[in-house]
Amino acid sequence: MPTALADILDNSVTAKARSVWINFYWAGPASTISILDDGIGMNEETLVSAMRPGSANPLDQRSFSDLGRFGLGLKTASFSQSRKLTVWSRTIGSSISGRCWDLAYVAQHDEWRLMKAAPSVGSEAYDHLSDLKSGTLVQWQSLDRIVDDSAVDSNEAHQRFLSLIEEVRAHLGMIFHRYLEDSGSHRTTPLKIYINGRLPGNLVAPWNPFASHGGAPSKETPFERINVRGHQDTVQGFVLPHKDRMTSLDFESLAGPRGWVAQQGFYIYRKDRIIVPGDWLQLGRPKPWAKQEQYKLARLAIDIPNTIDEEWGLDIKKSTARPPATIRSRLTDLADSVRKDARQVFAHRGEYGPRAPISSAIIARPWKTQLRAKRTVYLINRDHPLLSQTKARLGPLAECLTPLLRLIEETVPVERIWLDAAESP
């Protein structure tokens, strides 16, 4: 659902919409979802073309701000969630035109007939479109994937519907954060996305994966431009602050919709719209990297134009991509450097780089690590000053310490510590 709605909003952004209103209406099997924008809209001829599957050639040259690819987004996104798709639209100075795909009709008559949609006067979203100079209204009905035949008074189904709204809110705030905060989207004003209302409290808030929070900024690498078939891809790495250097509110916010470990990796932007929200893209040496706790502070941004979709293997949903073979090695080098820095911050509890030396003081570490039979073990530093003092005070009883220290070393609950840290950082 969140991915499908993002596909619909791509059309709104391409249509230069300034505001988008998404409405979730719960009524059991009669539940609906509508998406209204105030973009340039479509006349009747353009609307009929837009409702035809595969209405755009992916090889055609696209406008600078076009977020589409195959001309399939409106239809495939809608049919993935509903069995009835209705679209009304108008341009400046024109009346409202409407068209509808009803899969129940298609199944019954074995005929793909695009039907005219009657005006939906009395509907809040349709009346809102009537008040706009131009815009487009998309309505999903027969939400078989979401509510099926759940009764209107089913509390479980209703709660599922409501939780989906929050999931959508978080996803759209991440995918379109540059448009919402107007940081590089080349817009005169930020895009506004409202969910279930038109008040400021209904606005979707942007979630920036690299934003600095509180007094602890992220460590940034310089921008690097990589040439792909005559076009420039831009790459920049970020090492986020350690938890100890953030407030609990900032730490929770920067975790993102999927949590700290899941949000690490590359963020691929296509015309300022995220298409991959955190992934290592099958890069790594000697084998592809997996998402691990110690690298959760590592994030990288890649900006690609909409002219090299084929090189990046962009799929129909615009949700997966793979780097061209010619730049995989360089991306691996850049990511490896960011990962090493992130691991150091994670291990040093928020300190970037080597620890600063402390004048006239020697820091004695109580633990040492050692590789034994290809396995890392943790040993107590027998030369630690506190241990030496204890032995001196024990006198002839000092030898009793040896088996105790061995017991502690051999039973360090590494797995338990790791689990606890992962579940409650």
C-alpha positions in Angstrom: 0.0 0.0 0.0 2.6 2.7 0.9 4.6 1.8 -2.3 1.4 1.9 -4.4 0.4 5.4 -3.0 3.9 6.7 -3.7 3.4 5.6 -7.3 0.2 7.7 -7.5 1.9 10.7 -6.0 4.7 10.5 -8.6 2.0 11.6 -11.1 1.0 14.5 -8.8 4.6 15.7 -8.5 5.1 15.4 -12.3 1.8 17.4 -12.7 3.4 20.2 -10.6 1.0 19.8 -7.7 1.5 22.0 -4.7 -0.8 20.1 -2.4 -2.0 16.5 -2.3 -5.0 15.3 -0.1 -5.2 11.6 0.7 -8.4 10.4 2.3 -8.9 7.0 3.9 -12.6 6.3 4.4 -13.6 3.2 6.5 -16.9 1.5 5.6 -16.1 -2.2 5.6 -16.4 -3.6 2.1 -17.4 -0.2 0.9 -14.2 1.5 2.2 -12.5 3.9 -0.2 -9.2 5.6 -0.6 -8.9 8.8 -2.6 -5.9 10.9 -3.8 -6.6 14.5 -4.9 -4.0 17.0 -6.2 -4.0 20.5 -7.5 -1.7 19.9 -10.4 -2.2 20.9 -14.0 -4.8 18.2 -14.6 -5.8 16.4 -17.8 -8.3 17.0 -20.5 -10.5 14.2 -21.6 -8.2 13.0 -24.4 -5.2 13.0 -22.1 -7.1 11.2 -19.4 -8.2 8.4 -21.7 -4.5 8.0 -22.8 -3.3 8.0 -19.2 -5.8 5.2 -18.3 -4.4 3.0 -21.0 -1.8 0.5 -19.6 1.7 1.2 -20.9 0.9 4.7 -22.0 4.6 5.8 -22.0 7.6 4.4 -23.7 10.4 3.9 -21.1 13.0 4.7 -23.9 11.4 8.1 -24.7 13.2 11.2 -23.5 11.5 12.4 -20.3 11.0 16.0 -19.0 13.5 17.0 -16.3 10.9 16.6 -13.5 9.1 13.5 -14.8 9.0 10.8 -12.1 7.3 8.2 -14.3 8.9 5.4 -16.4 6.6 3.0 -18.2 3.2 4.7 -17.9 2.0 1.8 -15.8 2.2 3.3 -12.3 -1.4 4.6 -12.1 -2.9 1.3 -13.2 -0.6 -1.3 -11.6 -0.5 0.6 -8.3 -4.3 0.9 -8.2 -5.0 -2.7 -9.2 -2.6 -4.0 -6.6 -4.9 -2.5 -3.9 -8.4 -2.3 -5.4 -10.7 -3.7 -8.1 -12.2 -0.5 -9.2 -10.2 2.6 -10.3 -11.9 5.9 -11.1 -10.1 9.1 -12.1 -11.6 12.5 -12.6 -9.5 15.4 -13.9 -9.7 18.9 -15.2 -7.4 21.5 -16.7 -7.7 25.3 -16.3 -10.9 26.4 -18.1 -12.2 22.9 -18.7 -14.9 20.9 -17.1 -14.3 17.7 -15.2 -13.8 14.5 -17.1 -14.0 11.0 -15.6 -13.0 7.5 -16.6 -13.3 4.2 -14.7 -11.8 0.7 -14.8 -13.9 -1.9 -13.0 -12.3 -5.4 -12.8 -15.7 -6.9 -11.8 -17.1 -5.7 -15.1 -14.1 -7.0 -17.0 -14.5 -10.4 -15.3 -18.3 -10.6 -15.9 -18.2 -9.5 -19.6 -14.7 -10.7 -20.6 -14.1 -7.2 -22.1 -11.6 -4.5 -21.2 -13.9 -1.5 -21.6 -12.9 1.8 -20.2 -16.1 3.4 -18.9 -17.1 7.0 -18.4 -17.4 7.9 -14.8 -20.4 9.9 -13.7 -19.9 13.0 -11.5 -19.7 12.1 -7.9 -21.4 15.2 -6.6 -21.8 15.1 -2.8 -18.5 13.4 -2.3 -16.1 15.7 -0.3 -13.1 14.9 -2.6 -15.1 15.4 -5.8 -16.6 18.7 -4.5 -13.1 19.8 -3.6 -11.9 19.1 -7.1 -14.8 21.1 -8.4 -13.5 24.1 -6.4 -10.0 23.8 -7.8 -9.0 25.5 -11.1 -7.2 22.3 -12.1 -6.3 18.9 -10.6 -6.8 15.2 -10.6 -8.8 12.9 -8.3 -8.0 9.2 -8.1 -10.4 6.9 -6.2 -9.9 3.3 -5.2 -13.0 1.2 -4.4 -13.5 -2.6 -3.8 -10.3 -2.7 -1.7 -10.1 -6.5 -1.7 -6.4 -6.6 -0.7 -7.0 -4.4 2.4 -10.5 -5.0 3.8 -11.8 -7.9 1.8 -15.4 -8.6 3.1 -14.7 -7.5 6.7 -17.8 -6.2 8.4 -18.1 -2.4 9.1 -18.2 -3.1 12.9 -15.1 -5.4 12.8 -12.8 -3.7 15.3 -9.8 -5.8 14.2 -10.3 -4.9 10.5 -10.8 -1.3 11.4 -7.6 -1.1 13.5 -5.7 -2.8 10.6 -7.0 0.0 8.4 -6.0 2.7 10.8 -2.5 1.2 11.3 -2.1 1.2 7.5 -2.6 5.0 7.5 0.3 5.5 9.9 2.5 3.2 7.8 1.6 5.3 4.7 2.3 8.5 6.5 5.8 7.4 7.5 6.6 5.9 4.1 5.6 9.0 2.1 7.5 11.3 4.6 10.6 9.3 3.8 10.2 8.8 0.0 9.3 12.5 -0.7 11.2 14.2 2.1 13.2 16.5 -0.3 9.9 17.7 -1.8 8.3 18.2 1.6 11.3 20.1 3.0 12.2 21.8 -0.4 15.9 20.8 -0.2 17.0 20.4 -3.8 13.7 19.7 -5.5 13.9 22.9 -7.6 10.4 24.0 -6.4 9.4 27.5 -5.4 7.4 26.1 -2.4 7.5 22.7 -0.6 5.0 20.0 -1.5 2.2 19.5 1.1 0.7 16.1 1.6 -2.4 15.9 3.8 -3.9 12.7 5.2 -7.5 12.7 6.3 -8.0 16.4 6.6 -6.8 19.8 5.5 -5.5 21.2 8.8 -1.7 21.6 9.5 -2.0 18.7 11.9 -2.8 16.4 9.0 0.4 17.3 7.1 2.9 14.5 6.4 6.2 15.4 8.0 9.4 14.9 6.1 11.9 12.2 7.4 15.5 13.0 6.3 17.8 10.0 6.7 20.8 12.2 7.0 19.6 15.2 9.0 21.6 16.5 11.9 19.8 16.3 15.2 20.5 18.2 18.3 24.1 19.3 18.9 25.6 16.2 17.2 25.9 16.6 13.4 26.5 13.6 11.1 30.0 13.2 9.7 29.8 13.8 5.9 32.1 12.7 3.2 32.8 15.1 0.2 30.4 14.9 -2.8 31.8 12.6 -5.5 30.6 12.6 -9.1 30.7 9.4 -11.0 30.2 9.3 -14.8 27.6 6.8 -16.2 27.1 7.0 -19.9 27.8 10.7 -20.0 25.6 11.5 -17.1 26.7 12.4 -13.5 25.7 10.3 -10.5 26.4 12.0 -7.2 27.4 10.1 -4.1 27.9 11.3 -0.5 28.4 9.3 2.7 27.1 10.0 6.2 28.1 8.6 9.6 25.3 9.4 12.0 26.0 10.3 15.6 26.1 7.7 18.3 23.1 7.3 20.5 24.9 8.8 23.5 25.2 12.1 21.5 21.5 12.4 20.8 18.4 12.9 22.8 16.1 9.9 23.1 13.5 11.8 20.8 16.2 12.4 18.2 17.4 8.8 18.4 13.9 7.5 17.9 13.2 9.9 15.0 16.4 9.1 13.1 15.7 5.3 13.3 13.2 5.9 10.5 10.1 3.9 9.5 11.9 0.5 9.6 14.4 0.9 12.5 18.1 1.6 12.8 19.5 -1.6 11.4 17.1 -1.8 8.5 17.7 1.8 7.4 21.5 1.5 6.9 23.0 1.5 3.4 22.5 3.4 0.2 19.6 5.7 -0.5 19.0 6.1 -4.2 17.3 9.3 -5.3 15.8 9.7 -8.7 14.9 13.3 -9.3 14.9 13.9 -5.5 12.5 11.0 -5.0 13.8 8.0 -3.0 13.5 4.8 -4.9 15.7 2.6 -2.6 15.5 3.6 1.1 18.5 1.9 2.6 20.2 -1.1 1.0 23.8 -2.4 0.4 22.8 -3.1 -3.3 24.6 -6.5 -3.2 28.0 -4.7 -2.9 30.8 -5.9 -0.7 34.1 -7.7 -0.5 34.6 -10.7 -0.5 30.9 -11.3 -0.4 27.8 -9.0 -0.4 27.4 -7.1 2.8 24.5 -7.9 5.1 22.8 -5.4 7.4 24.4 -5.6 10.8 24.2 -3.8 14.1 27.7 -2.4 14.1 27.1 -0.6 10.7 23.7 0.9 11.5 25.1 4.5 11.6 26.3 4.2 7.9 24.1 5.8 5.2 25.0 7.0 1.7 23.0 9.1 -0.8 23.2 8.5 -4.5 21.5 10.9 -6.9 20.7 9.6 -10.4 18.9 11.4 -13.3 15.8 10.0 -14.9 17.8 9.4 -18.2 19.7 6.3 -17.1 16.9 4.1 -15.7 18.0 1.2 -17.9 21.6 1.3 -16.7 20.4 1.2 -13.1 17.9 -1.6 -13.8 14.9 0.4 -12.4 11.9 -1.8 -12.1 8.2 -1.0 -12.8 7.4 -0.2 -9.2 10.4 2.2 -9.1 11.4 0.5 -5.8 14.5 -1.5 -6.7 17.6 -0.7 -8.6 21.1 -2.2 -9.2 24.3 -0.2 -9.9 25.8 -0.4 -13.3 28.8 -2.8 -13.5 31.1 0.0 -14.4 30.7 1.8 -11.1 30.2 -1.1 -8.6 33.9 -1.1 -7.6 34.0 2.6 -6.8 30.7 2.5 -4.9 32.1 -0.5 -2.9 35.2 1.5 -2.0 33.2 4.6 -0.9 30.8 2.5 1.2 33.6 0.5 2.8 35.2 3.7 4.0 31.8 4.9 5.5 31.2 1.5 7.1 34.6 1.5 8.8 34.0 5.0 10.2 30.5 4.0 11.3 31.8 0.9 13.1 34.4 3.0 14.9 31.7 5.5 16.1 29.6 2.6 17.2 32.5 1.0 19.1 33.8 4.3 20.6 30.4 5.4 21.8 30.1 8.6 19.8 33.7 9.6 19.4 34.8 10.2 15.8 38.2 8.9 14.8 41.0 8.0 17.2 40.5 9.0 20.8 42.3 12.2 21.8 45.3 11.5 24.1 45.0 12.5 27.7 48.0 14.4 29.0 50.1 12.6 31.7 47.5 9.8 32.0 47.6 6.2 30.9 44.3 4.5 30.3 44.4 0.9 31.3 41.8 -1.3 29.5 40.3 -4.0 31.7 39.5 -6.2 28.7 41.6 -7.5 25.8 40.6 -9.3 22.7 42.4 -12.2 21.2 41.9 -14.5 18.2 42.0 -18.2 19.2 41.3 -20.9 16.7 39.6 -18.4 14.4 37.3 -17.3 17.2 37.5 -14.0 19.0 37.8 -14.4 22.8 37.7 -11.7 25.5 40.4 -11.8 28.3 40.8 -9.8 31.5 43.9 -7.7 31.4 46.1 -9.4 34.1 48.3 -6.3 34.2 45.5 -3.9 35.1 46.5 -1.7 38.0 43.4 -2.5 40.0 44.0 -6.2 39.6 47.7 -5.8 40.6 46.6 -3.9 43.8 44.1 -6.6 44.7 46.6 -9.4 44.3 49.1 -7.5 46.5 46.5 -7.1 49.2 45.4 -10.7 49.0 49.0 -11.9 49.6 49.1 -15.8 49.5 45.4 -15.9 48.6 46.1 -14.2 45.3 46.2 -17.5 43.4 42.5 -17.9 44.2 41.8 -15.1 41.7 43.1 -17.1 38.7 40.2 -19.7 38.5 37.7 -16.9 39.1 39.1 -14.8 36.3 39.1 -17.8 34.0 35.4 -18.5 34.9 34.5 -14.9 34.0 36.4 -15.0 30.7 35.0 -18.3 29.5 31.4 -17.4 30.3 31.1 -13.9 28.8 27.5 -13.9 27.5 28.4 -12.4 24.1 25.2 -13.5 22.4 23.0 -12.3 25.2 24.7 -8.9 25.3 24.4 -8.6 21.5 20.7 -9.5 21.7 20.0 -7.0 24.5 21.8 -4.2 22.8 20.0 -4.9 19.5 16.5 -4.9 21.2 17.2 -2.1 23.6 20.0 0.1 22.3 
